[in-house]
Every structure is written in C-alpha cells, then in structure tokens.
Amino acid sequence: MKTVSLARQLLRRGLTLLSVVLVLALGGVGIGGCIFSAPTWKGPRSDHFDGERFINLEPRERQSVLKWQLNKKQGPWADWHEELPGPPPPQRVGPGDLRVTLINHATVLLQLDGLNILTDPIYSERCSPVSFAGPKRVRPPGIRFEDLPPIDVVVLSHNHYDHMDVATLRRLQEKFPDVRLFAGLGNRAFLEGKGLRHVTEVDWWQEFPLSPEVTLVSARTQHFSNRGLFDRDGTLWTGYVFRGPHGTTYFAGDTGWGRQFAEARERFGPMRLAVLPIGAYKPEWFMSPVHVSPREALQASVDLGARYSVPMHFGTFMLADDAETEPVEELKRALAERGPQAPEWWVLGFGEGRNVPPVERASTP
C-alpha cells in the first residue's frame, strides 16, 4: 500500500506515469529496473573500482531521490523555442587552431588540429529510455544534423540518457562510418550490443592517440552511472582532455565539485579552453554531489587555469529544479562579483561557434 500511496503522491505532483515507474525503480522499489539496465564492467580492482562498482575518490553522500521528487520546487521553463539553426561550421580547422561550437545540452563540437570531435551528442527529441515520455527538449539543436562537418571522434562522458543517446550515435555512424567512439570502462558491451563500432573504453588518466599530433586523455570526474536499477555505478564516468599543437582543451561532462580540476592542471598545465557544465544543479542539497553549480564551475575554470571557458548542460532539457535561464544568470552574477579578476567566459548561443585565440606566451628576454 505504501508503494501505491507514493505513486499517487508523485502523480499529483505532475510526474508522468513513466516517471513514477522510473523514480520507484531507481529509488529501490524495483519496478522496471531490469528492463533498462546495461551490462557492467568486469575487471581488476583499483582505487576507483571495488570489484563490482565504480566509486568516486572524493565520495559525497547522495540524498533520497524520492525526497526530492516529493518536495520539488521547479523553476519556469518554456514549452518550446522555435529557433533558426546556426550556420554550418567549417569543415575543419588547421594545425594549431581551435574552434568551439555549442549545439545543445552537453553536445559541443570541438575542432582542433584538423580533427572534429563531438561531445555527448544528442539530437533526439527526448532523453529517455522510451520515445514517448521523459524529459523533452525545449529547443531544436543549434546546428542541424545535416550541417555537421565530418566527425572523426565522439566522446561519451557516461551512460545517462542525456549523454549517451543511442539513436544519435547510430545516425552518426551511418553518416560517418569510420567515427571512433570513446567511453568509460564497461560501456563497450552496451554500445556494441546496439550495433555501434569502433568503441574504445577508457580508464581515468589513460591516453590514446587520435592522430600523430593529438592525444586524448580520460580525466577523472565526480559523478555516477546507470541506465536502470541494477547497473548503478557499473560503468565508469569520465571527462576528457585533448592535447596537441593547439594546446590543451578540457571537456568535463557531468561532474560534481572536487579536486579533479586542479589535478588536471597539475598534470597538463593551464587549459586553452575549458567546457564546463552549469545546469541541473538545484536543489543543491540533492544535486551537488554530482552536478557543479554555476559558481563551482567558475571556480573550476580558475583551478584549471583556463584562458577561456564555455558553459554547457543548460537550457535544453528540464532535468532539475533550476529555471531555464537560471544557470546562465547565476554564472553572470558570479562573474560580476569577481570584477576585473574574473576569468574569461563565453556564454555562446545555441548554434554559435567561435574561434579560440591562441594563448599568449611570455616572451623571453
């Protein structure tokens, strides 16, 4: 009877029936968990794998998802923005050059040293295990799929539906048959089971050559993984660093606050560009273990030594209690409070691309 009562409370608060099933499943009731769960990693123990599950190196206690859902204070979002797409990006940039284009959510096109890299691509209408329910986008992708330049590499930060969208990955593979996919340990079995090829699994701080000049590095983050109830933390979550003639670029994926930003700078030096999440951060008592706030993202850019930073993970899917425009507004307030000492951030429009100036180096006497 408690389960029925809880379901009724959730429905009264405006959740769809599918949302109720998912909340109950992920909350431990067990309904539907096995339907969506993905294969998990089988490998040796490490400082972040206990033999069954991956763990954060700076663990923070997670609060009850049911408590959040029963006490939601959702900020306002528009139902839909009818927006024109941005112009097609250039086909490629040359050695030493760097260009960033915000497409939507965590989908960013990084063009560097002759390579085209797409992060956490999602072109689907919803980020959900089903096509008829779940979080629905409020604006179209900023760059039309048909206007994408040749994609050489796709990086996936973790297996949540808003970051690992199988339908989009299949479209990319169909259009670009040689595209290479990178994802954290344990994700290859799931991706290959969906018909995807050229999948490389990465562990934190492993390096992989993308070209003779460019290296990809898997960078530690603070998050979690699952696609259902029974695969919780069974695959690895990660960010990425790209090193080459252009310098060093950092993509965080989803992450809570931690020392990983300073650690990345210690390993690789200051970043020419950092792409950092700012949305889905409220309520902070619930979200902060896995999602940085805009103010924490600003501090992350400082810790990374980033010359330029670009925010992402906002304004596309309503995933938390922050209002649609709240993450950008909070970031702008935090930057204003720092005054002349504030690091340089570019809040790009959806579909907007920008060439990143080279980092000025001190001249030798």
VEXTOR-871569 format. One line per 5 residues: number of its first residue (from 1); their letters; for each residue x, y, z of C-alpha. Coordinates in pm, 1 decimal, decimal comma. Layout:
BEGIN
NUM = A = X Y Z | ...;
END
This chain:
BEGIN
1 = MKTVS = 0,0 0,0 0,0 | 290,2 236,7 67,6 | 407,2 198,5 -292,9 | 59,0 281,4 -426,6 | 33,9 584,6 -198,1;
6 = LARQL = 376,8 709,1 -302,3 | 291,9 667,5 -669,3 | -26,7 870,2 -619,3 | 169,0 1149,0 -447,1 | 416,8 1161,3 -733,1;
11 = LRRGL = 139,5 1169,7 -992,0 | -31,3 1453,4 -803,6 | 293,1 1649,4 -832,4 | 272,3 1629,2 -1209,6 | 501,1 1339,3 -1297,5;
16 = TLLSV = 413,2 1114,9 -1591,0 | 334,0 750,5 -1527,2 | 670,4 654,1 -1679,1 | 844,7 898,9 -1446,4 | 673,2 737,9 -1148,4;
21 = VLVLA = 792,1 393,4 -1260,6 | 1147,7 519,0 -1308,2 | 1155,2 705,0 -977,0 | 1028,5 396,9 -793,9 | 1274,1 171,9 -973,1;
26 = LGGVG = 1574,4 393,4 -910,1 | 1457,1 456,5 -554,8 | 1476,0 88,3 -473,0 | 1120,7 -38,8 -520,7 | 1241,7 -243,8 -815,8;
31 = IGGCI = 974,5 -180,7 -1079,3 | 1119,6 -187,3 -1428,5 | 1482,4 -174,9 -1322,8 | 1588,4 -480,6 -1517,6 | 1427,9 -352,3 -1838,9;
36 = FSAPT = 1670,9 -65,3 -1887,6 | 1987,2 -183,0 -1708,2 | 2308,1 -206,6 -1913,0 | 2597,4 -455,5 -1883,5 | 2851,9 -370,2 -1615,7;
41 = WKGPR = 3232,6 -378,3 -1606,4 | 3419,1 -692,6 -1510,2 | 3781,1 -620,1 -1430,6 | 4051,4 -589,8 -1166,3 | 4008,2 -380,7 -853,9;
46 = SDHFD = 4153,5 -32,5 -843,0 | 4133,1 279,2 -627,2 | 3803,5 360,9 -803,6 | 3663,9 10,4 -872,5 | 3580,6 -222,0 -582,9;
51 = GERFI = 3536,3 -533,6 -796,3 | 3166,2 -469,4 -860,1 | 3107,4 -94,7 -873,2 | 3297,9 220,4 -957,2 | 3343,4 475,2 -680,2;
56 = NLEPR = 3433,4 841,9 -658,9 | 3767,4 924,2 -499,8 | 3602,1 1209,2 -308,1 | 3272,2 1041,9 -212,0 | 2979,9 1255,6 -100,9;
61 = ERQSV = 2659,2 1112,6 37,8 | 2364,7 1120,6 -202,8 | 2023,7 1209,7 -68,8 | 1693,1 1038,5 -148,2 | 1554,7 1092,9 -498,7;
66 = LKWQL = 1206,5 1035,0 -356,7 | 1252,8 1314,7 -104,0 | 1348,7 1547,1 -389,2 | 1053,4 1446,2 -607,5 | 807,8 1492,2 -322,8;
71 = NKKQG = 947,0 1838,8 -243,8 | 1014,0 1972,0 -593,4 | 1015,7 2348,2 -649,4 | 1052,2 2362,8 -1024,8 | 1160,7 2691,3 -1179,7;
76 = PWADW = 986,6 2803,7 -1500,6 | 1071,5 2667,8 -1845,2 | 921,7 2748,1 -2183,4 | 739,1 2469,6 -2364,9 | 927,1 2536,2 -2688,5;
81 = HEELP = 1157,1 2789,4 -2858,8 | 1128,5 2798,2 -3234,9 | 1482,9 2899,1 -3327,2 | 1675,9 2909,6 -3651,5 | 1986,7 2688,9 -3661,6;
86 = GPPPP = 2332,0 2834,3 -3655,6 | 2542,4 2846,3 -3971,4 | 2722,8 2529,1 -4078,4 | 3060,6 2506,2 -3904,0 | 3376,3 2498,5 -4115,4;
91 = QRVGP = 3471,7 2156,1 -4245,1 | 3795,6 2161,2 -4043,6 | 4045,8 2393,8 -3879,2 | 4420,1 2381,0 -3931,3 | 4706,0 2269,3 -3705,4;
96 = GDLRV = 4731,9 2490,9 -3400,2 | 4375,5 2621,9 -3443,7 | 4083,8 2567,1 -3206,5 | 3713,5 2634,7 -3258,3 | 3418,7 2558,5 -3026,6;
101 = TLINH = 3050,6 2539,1 -3123,9 | 2768,1 2492,0 -2871,5 | 2499,3 2269,8 -3024,7 | 2274,7 2189,7 -2727,3 | 2291,3 2047,7 -2375,1;
106 = ATVLL = 2636,7 1882,0 -2343,0 | 2672,9 1842,8 -2721,1 | 2967,6 2057,0 -2827,6 | 3167,4 2048,4 -3149,0 | 3540,0 2085,4 -3083,9;
111 = QLDGL = 3750,2 2147,1 -3393,6 | 4120,6 2131,6 -3321,8 | 4438,5 2047,1 -3510,8 | 4249,4 1914,1 -3813,8 | 4014,7 1689,4 -3608,5;
116 = NILTD = 3638,9 1721,2 -3547,4 | 3529,3 1596,5 -3205,5 | 3168,0 1576,6 -3085,5 | 3090,6 1552,6 -2713,5 | 2791,9 1365,8 -2563,7;
121 = PIYSE = 2582,3 1403,2 -2880,3 | 2203,0 1407,9 -2851,0 | 1974,6 1504,4 -3138,7 | 1672,8 1307,3 -3013,3 | 1353,0 1477,3 -2900,7;
126 = RCSPV = 1375,1 1322,5 -2554,4 | 1648,3 1197,3 -2321,2 | 1468,5 887,7 -2202,5 | 1465,2 508,1 -2236,5 | 1146,8 544,5 -2444,2;
131 = SFAGP = 1048,5 782,0 -2723,6 | 701,7 872,2 -2594,6 | 779,5 1005,3 -2245,7 | 1055,8 1155,1 -2036,6 | 1240,4 1491,2 -2049,3;
136 = KRVRP = 1165,7 1664,6 -2379,2 | 1383,5 1926,1 -2544,4 | 1256,9 2285,0 -2542,8 | 1456,7 2398,7 -2846,6 | 1597,8 2237,7 -3159,9;
141 = PGIRF = 1967,7 2152,5 -3181,7 | 2168,4 2464,5 -3258,8 | 2337,1 2300,3 -3559,6 | 2130,5 2084,2 -3794,3 | 2246,6 1724,1 -3813,3;
146 = EDLPP = 2292,0 1753,6 -4188,7 | 2519,6 2056,0 -4136,5 | 2768,6 1873,5 -3914,6 | 3116,9 1853,8 -4064,0 | 3283,8 1510,1 -4089,2;
151 = IDVVV = 3301,3 1376,9 -3734,1 | 3620,2 1187,8 -3650,9 | 3571,6 1125,3 -3279,0 | 3278,8 1108,3 -3037,0 | 3348,0 1120,7 -2662,6;
156 = LSHNH = 3088,5 999,7 -2412,4 | 3121,1 1111,0 -2052,5 | 2885,1 848,0 -1903,8 | 2581,3 638,6 -1982,7 | 2289,9 857,1 -1870,3;
161 = YDHMD = 2027,9 909,8 -2139,3 | 2103,0 1278,9 -2190,5 | 2471,7 1199,8 -2257,4 | 2466,3 859,0 -2429,1 | 2185,4 879,5 -2683,2;
166 = VATLR = 2186,7 560,0 -2888,5 | 1964,5 694,4 -3167,0 | 2202,6 984,5 -3231,2 | 2509,1 760,0 -3216,0 | 2355,0 532,9 -3477,5;
171 = RLQEK = 2283,5 830,4 -3704,2 | 2641,5 946,7 -3668,3 | 2778,2 602,7 -3751,6 | 2554,8 578,7 -4056,5 | 2673,0 917,5 -4184,6;
176 = FPDVR = 3036,4 880,2 -4074,8 | 3118,2 504,8 -4082,3 | 3472,6 548,3 -3951,7 | 3383,4 762,2 -3649,3 | 3560,3 649,9 -3331,2;
181 = LFAGL = 3371,2 634,3 -3000,5 | 3533,4 672,4 -2658,8 | 3355,0 591,0 -2333,0 | 3442,0 488,3 -1977,8 | 3519,0 130,9 -1876,7;
186 = GNRAF = 3224,6 -107,2 -1911,4 | 3035,2 81,9 -2183,0 | 3165,8 -105,9 -2487,1 | 2942,7 -411,1 -2433,1 | 2631,2 -194,9 -2425,4;
191 = LEGKG = 2731,7 16,3 -2726,4 | 2836,2 -281,6 -2936,8 | 2511,5 -452,2 -2839,9 | 2334,6 -157,5 -3004,2 | 2526,6 -210,0 -3327,9;
196 = LRHVT = 2791,6 55,3 -3274,0 | 3151,1 0,9 -3387,3 | 3499,7 141,0 -3323,6 | 3437,5 171,7 -2947,9 | 3733,2 228,6 -2714,7;
201 = EVDWW = 3693,2 202,3 -2336,8 | 3898,8 439,4 -2124,1 | 4008,7 445,5 -1761,8 | 4095,1 762,7 -1573,6 | 4419,0 922,7 -1694,6;
206 = QEFPL = 4470,3 675,7 -1979,3 | 4599,2 831,6 -2302,6 | 4505,7 742,1 -2659,7 | 4636,6 887,1 -2987,6 | 4371,6 1042,7 -3212,1;
211 = SPEVT = 4623,1 1143,8 -3477,7 | 5002,1 1170,1 -3496,3 | 4972,1 1511,6 -3328,0 | 4668,2 1486,9 -3095,8 | 4624,0 1280,4 -2779,2;
216 = LVSAR = 4302,6 1212,0 -2587,4 | 4323,3 1165,8 -2209,8 | 4043,4 1037,1 -1987,2 | 4011,0 1279,4 -1694,4 | 3870,9 1191,6 -1351,7;
221 = TQHFS = 3528,3 1332,3 -1257,4 | 3276,1 1309,7 -968,8 | 2952,0 1151,4 -1087,5 | 2771,4 816,0 -1119,1 | 2626,0 589,5 -1386,4;
226 = NRGLF = 2319,1 379,9 -1458,3 | 2052,0 321,4 -1721,0 | 1826,0 120,3 -1487,5 | 1810,9 -11,2 -1132,8 | 2054,9 -299,5 -1142,7;
231 = DRDGT = 2353,0 -133,8 -1317,4 | 2415,5 151,0 -1072,6 | 2783,5 259,7 -1096,8 | 2861,2 -44,5 -1310,7 | 3035,2 162,5 -1578,7;
236 = LWTGY = 3285,2 445,8 -1547,4 | 3210,2 817,1 -1581,1 | 3482,0 1047,6 -1711,0 | 3580,9 1380,1 -1863,6 | 3833,5 1434,2 -2141,8;
241 = VFRGP = 4147,7 1632,5 -2213,8 | 4274,2 1688,8 -2568,9 | 4641,2 1778,4 -2619,9 | 4805,7 1880,3 -2945,5 | 4959,0 2169,2 -3139,0;
246 = HGTTY = 4658,6 2384,4 -3041,6 | 4740,8 2343,1 -2672,3 | 4512,8 2172,8 -2419,6 | 4131,3 2156,2 -2415,8 | 3918,4 2020,2 -2131,1;
251 = FAGDT = 3564,0 1878,5 -2150,4 | 3412,8 1796,6 -1812,4 | 3098,3 1602,0 -1899,0 | 2880,1 1577,7 -1586,5 | 3060,3 1625,5 -1258,3;
256 = GWGRQ = 3025,1 1736,6 -901,8 | 3285,1 1952,0 -730,9 | 3622,4 1805,1 -642,8 | 3999,1 1826,0 -673,1 | 3990,3 1683,4 -1023,8;
261 = FAEAR = 4010,4 2027,1 -1183,5 | 4328,9 2123,1 -1000,5 | 4459,6 1771,4 -1064,2 | 4411,0 1810,7 -1440,0 | 4606,1 2137,4 -1435,0;
266 = ERFGP = 4883,3 1976,7 -1231,5 | 4913,9 1700,9 -1490,5 | 4874,6 1901,0 -1811,4 | 4924,6 2267,8 -1731,6 | 4675,8 2550,6 -1793,7;
271 = MRLAV = 4395,3 2491,0 -2042,7 | 4344,3 2697,5 -2354,2 | 3973,2 2611,4 -2337,1 | 3750,0 2450,0 -2073,6 | 3394,7 2335,2 -2148,6;
276 = LPIGA = 3210,8 2308,2 -1817,3 | 2854,5 2220,8 -1704,2 | 2645,3 2479,4 -1520,7 | 2288,2 2341,3 -1523,0 | 2075,0 2082,1 -1340,6;
281 = YKPEW = 2221,1 2199,5 -1008,1 | 1908,2 2262,3 -795,4 | 1819,9 2171,0 -530,9 | 2184,2 2185,1 -432,1 | 2130,8 1962,8 -126,5;
286 = FMSPV = 2045,4 1685,0 -370,8 | 2239,4 1769,1 -687,6 | 2573,0 1897,0 -555,1 | 2742,1 1553,7 -519,2 | 2712,4 1501,8 -896,5;
291 = HVSPR = 2648,2 1842,1 -1062,8 | 2852,8 2157,5 -1007,9 | 2667,9 2483,7 -961,5 | 2749,7 2781,6 -1186,2 | 2966,1 2925,8 -907,9;
296 = EALQA = 3153,5 2599,6 -870,0 | 3200,9 2585,5 -1247,7 | 3353,7 2932,4 -1234,1 | 3597,6 2818,4 -965,2 | 3671,1 2507,4 -1173,0;
301 = SVDLG = 3782,0 2730,7 -1459,1 | 4020,4 2903,5 -1218,8 | 4155,1 2572,5 -1089,0 | 4206,0 2453,8 -1448,4 | 4390,4 2772,4 -1537,6;
306 = ARYSV = 4155,0 2804,6 -1835,1 | 4221,0 3103,3 -2060,4 | 3867,4 3075,0 -2199,0 | 3567,6 2880,6 -2069,7 | 3235,5 2788,8 -2229,4;
311 = PMHFG = 2929,8 2670,9 -2030,9 | 2710,2 2379,3 -2137,2 | 2446,5 2147,6 -1985,8 | 2172,1 2410,6 -1964,3 | 1867,8 2540,9 -2147,2;
316 = TFMLA = 1767,5 2228,4 -2342,6 | 1619,5 1959,2 -2115,7 | 1439,5 2025,7 -1785,4 | 1627,8 1783,8 -1559,8 | 1632,6 1955,1 -1219,9;
321 = DDAET = 1466,8 2238,4 -1028,7 | 1667,5 2530,2 -1169,3 | 1470,8 2752,0 -1405,9 | 1558,5 2752,7 -1775,4 | 1765,0 3072,7 -1764,2;
326 = EPVEE = 1883,3 3043,9 -1402,9 | 2222,4 2874,8 -1462,6 | 2340,2 3147,5 -1702,8 | 2203,3 3424,8 -1481,2 | 2381,3 3280,0 -1176,5;
331 = LKRAL = 2706,2 3244,1 -1370,5 | 2688,4 3607,6 -1483,1 | 2627,8 3721,9 -1125,1 | 2924,1 3521,8 -1000,3 | 3147,7 3666,5 -1272,7;
336 = AERGP = 3033,1 4021,3 -1192,6 | 3111,3 3970,1 -824,1 | 3471,2 3883,9 -912,1 | 3512,0 4207,5 -1103,4 | 3832,5 4260,0 -1302,0;
341 = QAPEW = 3978,5 3937,7 -1162,6 | 3705,6 3721,8 -1318,6 | 3821,2 3458,6 -1567,4 | 3700,2 3492,4 -1925,8 | 3380,3 3303,8 -2005,3;
346 = WVLGF = 3190,4 3294,9 -2334,8 | 2818,2 3222,3 -2298,9 | 2755,4 3103,1 -2652,5 | 2414,4 3096,3 -2814,2 | 2285,3 2761,4 -2931,3;
351 = GEGRN = 2448,9 2703,4 -3267,9 | 2709,7 2973,4 -3211,7 | 3071,3 2891,6 -3288,6 | 3381,0 3086,9 -3201,1 | 3749,4 3063,1 -3282,8;
356 = VPPVE = 3954,3 3041,1 -2964,6 | 4254,4 3276,5 -2971,7 | 4593,1 3120,1 -2904,3 | 4727,9 3158,5 -2554,9 | 4980,2 3438,0 -2536,8;
361 = RASTP = 5315,5 3317,0 -2418,0 | 5553,1 3531,4 -2222,8 | 5840,6 3644,9 -2441,2 | 6191,3 3558,0 -2333,3 | 6432,0 3849,0 -2281,8;
END
